[in-house]
């Protein structure tokens, strides 16, 4: 069985810049260890990617904090995470919104019709991690989907816990 790691949006703006939190900062070392544990396996990493017109988008109207603007320091993958990704077979996918159809398609293509074990880590548990976990669950319904809560952080600790509970109800396993 193929094993795949999906590292969601481990970017500067979500860790210690525009939308960063102490909880996000606290998971970086765990995320690095998790990524490195996937040597010899496939890793997909997503990057939340917006443009200068972000504030005019639907998301920007609901979350009026410019973040992950392509080409800025905040958009970049955090240095420790990027270093770990360079040591594994990682494919980076830019995504314009919470869930990535391109990610789901890339994972499905990599799986080549086999059921796979997919593990997700990253930021934010309650927005982009849950969105991608549910998309993967829907598109690779015969596969086991896992999330490692120790390698995720939400907008708040409470919303992180709520997302974990919701994913459990949707038969997404916790590592």
C-alpha positions as CSV (number, residue, x, y, z in Angstrom):
1,X,0.0,0.0,0.0
2,X,1.3,3.4,-0.9
3,X,1.7,6.0,1.9
4,X,1.3,9.7,1.2
5,X,1.8,12.7,3.4
6,X,0.0,16.0,2.7
7,X,1.6,19.0,4.4
8,X,-0.9,21.8,4.2
9,X,0.1,25.4,4.1
10,X,3.1,25.4,6.4
11,X,3.9,29.0,5.3
12,X,5.3,31.9,7.2
13,X,2.1,33.9,7.2
14,X,0.3,31.0,9.1
15,X,3.2,30.3,11.5
16,X,4.6,33.6,12.8
17,X,3.5,36.4,10.5
18,X,0.1,37.8,9.3
19,X,-2.1,35.0,10.7
20,X,0.4,33.2,12.9
21,X,-0.3,31.8,16.3
22,X,1.8,30.4,19.2
23,X,0.1,27.1,18.5
24,X,1.2,27.1,14.9
25,X,4.8,28.0,16.0
26,X,4.7,25.0,18.4
27,X,3.9,22.4,15.7
28,X,6.8,23.2,13.4
29,X,9.3,20.8,14.9
30,X,6.7,18.0,15.0
31,X,5.9,18.7,11.3
32,X,9.6,18.6,10.3
33,X,9.9,15.2,12.0
34,X,6.8,13.9,10.3
35,X,8.0,15.1,6.9
36,X,11.4,13.4,7.4
37,X,9.7,10.2,8.4
38,X,8.3,10.0,4.9
39,X,11.7,9.5,3.2
40,X,11.1,7.0,0.4
41,X,7.4,7.8,0.3
42,X,5.5,10.6,-1.5
43,X,4.8,14.0,0.0
44,X,2.5,16.7,-1.3
45,X,2.8,20.2,0.1
46,X,0.3,22.9,-0.5
47,X,0.8,26.6,-0.5
48,X,-2.1,29.0,0.0
49,X,-1.6,31.4,-2.8
50,X,-3.2,34.8,-3.3
51,X,-2.5,37.8,-5.4
52,X,-2.6,41.6,-5.0
53,X,-6.4,41.6,-5.5
54,X,-6.9,39.4,-2.5
55,X,-9.0,42.0,-0.6
56,X,-11.4,42.1,-3.6
57,X,-12.0,38.3,-3.5
58,X,-14.9,36.6,-1.7
59,X,-12.3,35.1,0.8
60,X,-10.7,38.6,1.3
61,X,-14.1,40.1,2.1
62,X,-14.7,37.4,4.8
63,X,-11.1,37.3,6.1
64,X,-9.8,40.9,5.5
65,X,-6.2,40.1,6.4
66,X,-3.8,40.1,3.4
67,X,-1.8,36.9,3.6
68,X,0.1,34.4,1.4
69,X,0.4,37.0,-1.4
70,X,2.5,35.2,-4.0
71,X,6.1,36.3,-4.0
72,X,6.1,37.7,-0.5
73,X,8.0,36.4,2.5
74,X,4.7,35.4,4.2
75,X,3.8,33.2,1.2
76,X,7.0,31.2,1.4
77,X,7.1,27.8,3.1
78,X,8.8,28.2,6.5
79,X,12.5,27.6,6.3
80,X,12.7,24.5,8.5
81,X,9.7,22.9,6.7
82,X,11.2,23.7,3.3
83,X,14.5,22.2,4.3
84,X,12.7,19.0,5.3
85,X,10.7,18.9,2.1
86,X,13.9,19.1,0.1
87,X,15.0,15.8,1.8
88,X,11.9,13.8,0.6
89,X,10.1,13.2,-2.6
90,X,7.9,16.3,-2.4
91,X,5.6,17.9,-4.9
92,X,4.4,21.4,-4.1
93,X,0.9,22.5,-5.2
94,X,-0.3,26.1,-5.0
95,X,-3.9,26.5,-4.2
96,X,-6.1,29.6,-4.4
97,X,-8.6,28.6,-1.7
98,X,-9.1,26.3,1.3
99,X,-9.4,23.0,-0.5
100,X,-7.4,22.0,-3.5
101,X,-9.1,20.0,-6.3
102,X,-5.6,19.9,-8.0
103,X,-4.2,18.2,-4.8
104,X,-7.0,15.7,-4.8
105,X,-6.4,14.9,-8.5
106,X,-2.6,14.6,-8.1
107,X,-3.0,12.2,-5.1
108,X,-5.5,10.2,-7.1
109,X,-3.1,10.0,-10.1
110,X,-0.2,9.0,-7.9
111,X,-2.3,6.3,-6.3
112,X,-2.9,4.7,-9.8
113,X,-6.2,3.2,-8.8
114,X,-4.8,1.6,-5.6
115,X,-6.2,2.3,-2.1
116,X,-3.6,4.4,-0.2
117,X,-2.9,5.6,3.3
118,X,-3.0,9.4,3.3
119,X,-1.9,11.4,6.3
120,X,-2.4,15.2,6.6
121,X,-0.6,17.7,8.7
122,X,-0.5,21.5,8.7
123,X,-2.4,24.7,9.0
124,X,-5.1,25.6,9.8
125,X,-6.8,22.5,11.1
126,X,-10.2,24.1,11.0
127,X,-10.0,25.6,7.5
128,X,-7.5,24.2,5.0
129,X,-6.6,20.8,6.7
130,X,-10.3,19.8,7.1
131,X,-11.2,21.0,3.6
132,X,-8.5,18.9,2.0
133,X,-9.1,15.9,4.2
134,X,-12.7,15.9,3.2
135,X,-11.9,16.4,-0.5
136,X,-9.4,13.5,-0.4
137,X,-12.0,11.3,1.5
138,X,-14.6,12.0,-1.2
139,X,-12.2,11.4,-4.2
140,X,-10.3,8.5,-2.8
141,X,-13.1,6.9,-0.8
142,X,-11.5,3.5,-0.5
143,X,-8.4,4.9,1.1
144,X,-7.6,5.5,4.7
145,X,-7.3,9.2,5.6
146,X,-5.4,10.2,8.8
147,X,-4.6,13.5,10.5
148,X,-1.9,14.0,13.1
149,X,-3.3,16.6,15.5
150,X,0.2,17.1,17.0
151,X,1.3,18.4,13.6
152,X,-1.7,20.7,13.1
153,X,-2.9,24.0,14.6
154,X,-6.2,25.8,14.2
155,X,-7.1,29.4,14.2
156,X,-7.8,28.9,17.9
157,X,-7.3,25.8,20.1
158,X,-11.1,25.5,20.3
159,X,-11.6,25.5,16.6
160,X,-8.7,23.0,16.2
161,X,-10.5,20.6,18.6
162,X,-13.9,21.2,16.8
163,X,-12.3,20.3,13.4
164,X,-10.7,17.2,14.8
165,X,-14.1,16.1,16.2
166,X,-15.8,16.8,12.8
167,X,-13.1,14.9,10.9
168,X,-13.5,11.9,13.3
169,X,-17.3,11.9,12.5
170,X,-16.4,11.7,8.8
171,X,-14.2,8.6,9.5
172,X,-10.9,10.4,9.2
173,X,-8.6,8.8,11.6
174,X,-6.3,10.5,14.1
175,X,-2.7,9.3,14.1
